[in-house]
Amino acid sequence: MALLENIKNNHPAFLETLKHRFLDNQRHAALNKFLELGIPTKKDEEYRYTNLREITEKDYNFFPTETHTISKEQIAELHLGEENFDWIVFINGQLHKELSKISIENVEFLSFNFALNDEKHREVFDNYFNTIAAKDLAFTNLNEAFCKHGFFLKVPKNMVIEKPIHVFYISQNQQDNTFYNTRNLLIAEEGSKVEIIESHHNFDDTYVFTNSVTEIFTYQNAKADWHKVQNDSDTSYLMDHTFAKQERDSLTTVNTFSFGGKLVRNNLSFIHNGENINSFMNGITIIGGEQTVDHHTAVHHKTPNCESYQNYKGIFKDKSHGVFNGKVFVDKIAQKTNAYQQNNNVLLSEGASIDTKPQLEIFADDVKCSHGCTVGQLNEDALFYLRARGISKKEAQALLLYAFANDAMENIDIEPLKVKISKLLAEKLEVELEF
């Protein structure tokens, strides 16, 4: 595998780029663990429906060219209509303050690279870094071995950040296939509130493979929302792992909107560490061509009186392929748990496919847990009803599919984001509709 050889050969040179080396032992251990586990194949149960071969057989440059020609106008075109938001721009792995806009005060914001190079933030790494990311997954170990660039935010106690923050990861001016290894860390202290939007964009014809790990810590009475907008080019691969740990009376939401990218794998894991916790996971996938989007979710109910809600909708055209594997684990002491999990899919073409596998593992006896999945086509009677009233077939399909996907957007508090997702839905269905 070309990727495997790239990883082995480039790690020593990568370590030499670091100013402070206090994570070297962890990095070496993570690399060895990754090599021991190996890159997952279809023989692995968790990857039985997703073939990573087209990613792993390519060569990648592990040291992206830093120069770029991205302008403020090009950044503006990527916005969701959120001119009143804050935004942070990473280009070719580097934070660019001149293209970013940060108005928030009294928060601890750093690029991950700066935190690594600042001895004052050793406490952050001791208390948070890699404490909830799974230690038995190949790509989380790979990320730990190579992590350097990414987004870090610590929101102090009782602080409410009114403006959502959009984090852009952009690749441009790369002559070779490029590997990015991004690391995000969000800490929402007691009583705080924050909303993050994350998007990736490849401006080149060469391939980009991004291996991303995000750790979210939501403390008592805090609210943290993370929205992933995945609408990249067909020369992009994304391996995303997100881990969220919640304390008592907290609320955390992760919304994943997948419209683009050649192969996207989203791994999402929630850990409950107190009572009266609410967790929301919503996803909308609309893909075509030969795209693949794979959602793997897990909620670990470890404490009583908590709720989790998973709602994933998929629309698949042409020869696209979707995967959903959602798990809910309820420990013996987690009485009064309320867990809901649903995955509904529409196949618009004969060549499109979906593999769906919702799972429950319940060891408590006083719970309300449900799960289900559906796979089918559009309702012909409803389609006929709309067409009989002079609506074209494409527009009738779009209206029905918008209604189908709409409930997965209900808990989006950011109106420009909701409008953008609606417009992307219409764009992917090749119709012009005003929502």
C-alpha positions in Angstrom: 0.0 0.0 0.0 1.5 3.3 -1.1 -0.1 5.2 1.8 1.4 2.9 4.4 4.9 3.4 2.9 4.3 7.2 2.9 3.4 7.1 6.6 6.5 5.0 7.6 8.9 7.1 5.6 7.6 10.6 6.5 7.2 10.3 10.3 10.9 11.1 11.2 10.9 14.1 8.9 7.6 15.3 10.4 8.9 15.1 13.9 11.8 17.4 12.9 9.3 20.1 11.9 8.1 20.4 15.5 9.5 23.0 17.9 8.5 21.3 21.1 8.9 17.5 21.3 7.0 16.7 24.5 4.6 14.4 22.7 7.3 12.4 20.9 6.8 9.3 23.0 3.0 9.4 22.5 3.5 9.9 18.8 5.9 7.0 18.4 3.5 4.8 20.4 0.6 5.9 18.3 2.5 5.2 15.0 3.4 1.7 16.3 -0.2 1.1 17.2 -1.4 2.2 13.8 1.1 -0.1 12.1 0.0 -2.9 14.4 -3.7 -2.4 13.6 -3.0 -1.8 9.9 -5.2 0.1 7.5 -8.8 -1.3 7.7 -10.0 -3.5 4.9 -13.4 -5.1 4.0 -12.4 -8.0 6.2 -12.8 -5.8 9.2 -16.3 -5.8 10.5 -16.5 -2.0 10.8 -15.4 -1.6 7.2 -17.1 -4.5 5.6 -19.2 -2.1 3.4 -16.5 0.5 2.6 -13.5 -0.2 0.5 -10.6 2.2 1.2 -8.4 0.8 -1.5 -8.6 3.8 -3.8 -7.3 6.0 -1.0 -4.6 3.7 0.3 -3.0 2.9 -3.1 -2.2 6.5 -3.9 1.0 8.4 -3.0 0.7 11.5 -1.0 2.8 14.5 -0.1 2.9 14.9 3.7 4.3 18.4 3.6 1.9 20.6 1.6 3.2 23.7 -0.2 2.3 26.6 2.0 2.1 29.3 -0.7 -1.4 29.9 -2.1 -3.3 32.4 -4.2 -6.6 32.3 -2.3 -8.3 35.7 -2.1 -10.8 37.2 0.3 -13.3 37.1 -2.6 -12.9 33.3 -3.0 -13.4 32.9 0.8 -16.5 35.0 0.5 -17.9 32.6 -2.1 -17.6 29.8 0.4 -19.6 31.6 3.1 -23.2 30.5 3.9 -24.5 34.0 3.9 -23.1 34.4 7.4 -21.4 37.8 7.0 -22.2 38.5 10.7 -20.4 35.3 11.8 -16.8 34.8 12.8 -14.6 32.6 10.7 -11.2 31.0 10.8 -9.3 30.1 7.6 -6.7 27.3 7.3 -5.0 27.1 3.9 -2.7 24.2 3.2 -2.6 23.4 6.9 -1.7 26.9 8.1 -3.9 29.4 9.9 -4.3 32.7 8.0 -5.3 35.5 10.3 -5.5 38.0 7.5 -8.3 36.0 5.9 -10.0 35.2 9.2 -12.4 37.3 11.3 -12.5 36.8 15.1 -14.5 39.2 17.2 -14.9 37.1 20.3 -13.1 38.1 23.4 -12.1 36.4 26.7 -11.9 33.0 25.1 -8.8 30.9 24.6 -8.4 30.5 20.9 -5.3 29.0 19.3 -4.3 27.2 16.2 -3.4 23.7 17.3 0.2 24.2 16.1 0.6 27.3 18.3 -0.7 25.3 21.3 1.9 22.6 20.6 4.7 25.2 20.5 3.6 27.1 23.6 4.8 25.6 26.9 1.9 27.5 28.7 -0.6 25.1 27.2 0.9 21.8 28.4 -2.0 21.6 30.9 -4.4 21.4 28.0 -2.6 18.5 26.5 -2.3 16.8 29.9 -6.1 17.2 30.7 -7.8 17.0 27.4 -5.7 15.9 24.4 -6.4 12.4 23.3 -8.3 11.6 26.5 -11.6 10.6 24.8 -10.4 9.6 21.3 -10.5 5.9 20.9 -7.1 4.2 21.3 -8.0 1.1 19.3 -8.8 2.7 15.9 -6.2 2.9 13.2 -6.9 6.4 11.9 -7.1 8.0 15.4 -3.7 6.6 16.1 -2.4 7.9 12.7 -3.8 11.3 13.6 -2.1 11.4 17.0 1.2 10.4 15.3 1.0 13.3 12.8 -1.2 15.9 14.4 0.0 19.5 14.1 -2.6 21.7 12.4 -6.1 22.4 13.4 -8.6 24.4 15.5 -8.5 24.8 19.3 -11.1 26.7 21.4 -11.7 26.9 25.1 -14.9 28.8 26.2 -14.8 30.0 29.8 -17.5 29.4 32.4 -20.9 31.0 31.7 -19.7 32.7 28.5 -22.2 32.6 25.6 -20.6 33.1 22.2 -23.5 34.7 20.2 -21.9 34.4 16.8 -21.3 31.0 15.2 -17.7 30.3 14.2 -17.1 28.9 10.7 -13.8 26.9 10.4 -12.6 26.6 6.8 -10.0 24.0 5.8 -8.8 24.8 2.3 -6.2 23.1 0.0 -4.9 24.9 -3.0 -1.7 25.1 -5.2 -0.7 21.5 -4.6 1.0 19.8 -7.5 0.8 16.3 -5.9 -1.8 14.3 -4.0 -1.7 15.7 -0.5 -2.3 14.3 3.0 -3.7 16.6 5.7 -4.0 15.5 9.3 -6.2 18.0 11.2 -6.9 18.0 14.9 -9.7 19.9 16.6 -10.3 20.5 20.3 -13.4 22.3 21.7 -13.8 22.8 25.5 -17.1 24.3 26.6 -16.9 25.0 30.3 -19.8 25.1 32.7 -22.7 27.2 31.6 -21.1 28.2 28.3 -22.6 28.1 24.8 -20.9 27.8 21.4 -21.7 26.8 17.8 -19.0 25.7 15.2 -19.4 25.1 11.5 -16.7 23.0 9.8 -16.1 22.7 6.0 -13.3 21.4 3.8 -12.5 22.6 0.2 -10.1 21.3 -2.3 -9.3 23.8 -5.1 -6.9 21.6 -7.1 -7.4 18.7 -9.5 -4.9 16.6 -7.5 -6.3 14.3 -4.7 -6.6 15.3 -1.1 -6.9 12.9 1.8 -7.8 14.5 5.1 -7.6 12.5 8.3 -9.4 14.5 11.0 -10.0 13.9 14.7 -12.2 16.2 16.8 -12.6 16.1 20.6 -15.5 18.0 22.2 -15.9 18.5 26.0 -19.2 19.9 27.2 -19.4 20.6 30.9 -22.4 21.0 33.2 -25.2 23.2 31.8 -23.2 24.0 28.7 -24.3 23.7 25.1 -22.0 22.9 22.2 -23.1 22.4 18.6 -20.8 21.3 15.8 -22.1 21.4 12.2 -20.2 19.6 9.5 -20.8 20.7 5.9 -19.2 18.2 3.5 -19.5 19.5 0.0 -16.0 19.0 -1.4 -14.8 18.0 -4.9 -14.6 14.5 -6.3 -10.9 14.6 -5.8 -11.3 14.6 -2.0 -11.3 11.9 0.6 -12.3 12.5 4.2 -11.8 10.3 7.2 -13.5 12.0 10.2 -13.6 10.9 13.8 -15.5 13.0 16.3 -15.7 12.2 20.1 -18.0 14.1 22.4 -17.9 13.8 26.2 -20.8 15.4 28.2 -21.2 16.2 31.8 -24.4 16.6 33.8 -27.3 18.8 32.3 -25.4 19.5 29.1 -26.5 19.5 25.5 -24.3 18.6 22.5 -25.4 18.4 18.9 -23.4 17.1 15.9 -25.0 17.7 12.5 -23.4 16.1 9.4 -24.5 17.3 5.9 -22.8 15.2 3.3 -23.1 16.4 -0.3 -19.7 16.0 -1.8 -16.3 14.2 -1.6 -15.4 11.0 -3.5 -15.3 9.0 -0.2 -16.3 10.2 3.2 -16.3 8.3 6.4 -17.8 9.9 9.5 -17.2 8.2 12.9 -19.1 9.8 15.7 -19.0 8.7 19.4 -20.8 10.3 22.4 -19.9 9.5 26.0 -22.3 10.4 28.8 -20.7 11.2 32.1 -23.6 12.6 34.2 -27.4 12.7 34.5 -29.9 14.7 32.4 -27.7 14.8 29.3 -29.1 15.4 25.9 -27.3 14.3 22.7 -28.4 15.0 19.2 -27.0 13.5 16.0 -28.6 14.4 12.7 -27.4 13.7 9.2 -28.4 14.4 5.6 -26.6 12.7 2.7 -27.3 13.5 -0.9 -24.8 12.0 -3.3 -24.5 10.7 -6.9 -22.0 9.5 -9.4 -19.7 6.9 -7.7 -19.5 8.7 -4.4 -19.5 6.9 -1.0 -20.6 8.3 2.4 -20.3 6.1 5.4 -21.8 7.1 8.8 -20.8 5.2 11.9 -22.3 6.4 15.2 -22.2 5.3 18.8 -23.8 6.6 22.0 -22.6 5.3 25.3 -25.3 5.8 27.9 -23.3 5.3 31.2 -25.5 7.3 33.6 -29.3 7.4 34.3 -31.9 9.9 33.1 -30.3 10.8 29.7 -31.6 11.1 26.2 -30.0 10.6 22.8 -31.5 11.2 19.4 -30.1 10.0 16.0 -31.9 10.9 12.8 -30.1 10.2 9.5 -31.6 10.7 6.0 -30.0 9.5 2.8 -30.8 10.2 -0.9 -28.7 8.3 -3.4 -28.5 8.7 -7.2 -26.6 7.0 -10.0 -24.0 4.5 -8.6 -23.5 6.1 -5.3 -23.2 4.1 -2.1 -24.3 4.9 1.4 -23.6 3.2 4.7 -25.2 3.7 8.1 -24.2 1.8 11.2 -25.6 3.3 14.4 -25.1 1.9 17.8 -26.6 2.7 21.2 -25.1 1.2 24.4 -27.0 1.4 27.6 -25.1 0.4 30.8 -26.8 -1.5 33.6 -26.9 1.6 35.8 -28.3 3.9 33.0 -31.9 3.5 34.0 -34.6 5.9 32.6 -32.6 6.2 29.4 -34.5 7.5 26.4 -32.7 6.7 23.1 -34.1 7.1 19.6 -32.3 6.0 16.4 -33.7 6.2 12.8 -32.2 5.9 9.4 -34.4 6.5 6.3 -33.1 6.3 2.7 -34.4 6.9 -0.8 -32.8 5.3 -3.8 -33.4 7.4 -7.0 -31.4 5.1 -9.4 -31.2 1.3 -9.9 -27.4 1.5 -9.4 -27.6 3.3 -6.1 -27.3 1.3 -2.8 -27.3 1.6 0.9 -26.2 -0.7 3.7 -27.9 0.1 6.9 -27.4 -1.5 10.3 -29.0 0.1 13.4 -28.0 -1.6 16.7 -29.0 -1.5 20.3 -27.2 -3.1 23.3 -29.2 -2.6 26.4 -28.3 -3.9 29.9 -30.8 -1.7 31.9 -34.5 -2.7 32.3 -36.2 0.7 32.7 -35.5 2.4 29.4 -37.3 3.7 26.3 -35.1 2.7 23.3 -36.2 2.4 19.6 -34.4 2.0 16.3 -35.4 1.5 12.7 -34.4 1.9 9.1 -36.2 2.2 5.8 -35.0 1.9 2.2 -37.2 2.6 -0.8 -38.3 4.9 -3.6 -40.4 8.0 -3.7 -44.1 7.5 -3.2 -45.7 7.3 -6.6 -49.1 8.5 -5.5 -47.6 11.6 -3.9 -45.6 12.2 -7.1 -48.6 11.8 -9.3 -50.6 14.2 -7.0 -48.0 17.0 -7.5 -47.6 16.4 -11.2 -51.3 16.5 -11.8 -51.2 20.1 -10.5 -48.7 21.2 -13.2 -45.5 20.7 -11.3 -42.6 19.2 -13.3 -41.3 15.7 -12.4 -38.0 17.1 -11.1 -39.6 19.8 -9.0 -42.1 17.3 -7.6 -39.3 15.0 -6.7 -37.4 17.8 -5.1 -40.4 18.9 -3.0 -41.0 15.4 -1.7 -37.3 14.9 -1.0 -37.1 18.2 0.8 -40.0 17.2 3.0 -38.3 13.8 3.5 -35.1 15.4 4.7 -36.5 18.4 6.5 -36.9 16.9 10.0 -33.1 16.3 10.1 -32.7 20.1 10.0 -35.2 21.0 12.6 -32.7 21.6 15.4 -30.4 23.9 13.4 -30.4 27.2 15.2 -28.4 29.0 12.5 -30.8 30.2 9.9 -28.2 30.9 7.1 -27.0 27.4 7.6 -30.5 25.9 7.3 -31.0 28.0 4.1 -27.7 26.9 2.7 -28.5 23.2 3.3 -31.9 23.6 1.6 -30.2 25.3 -1.5 -27.6 22.5 -1.7 -30.4 20.0 -1.6 -32.0 21.7 -4.6 -28.6 22.0 -6.4 -27.9 18.3 -6.0 -31.4 17.4 -7.3 -30.7 19.8 -10.3 -33.7 22.0 -9.8 -34.3 25.7 -8.9 -36.5 26.1 -5.9 -36.9 28.9 -3.4 -37.1 27.6 0.1 
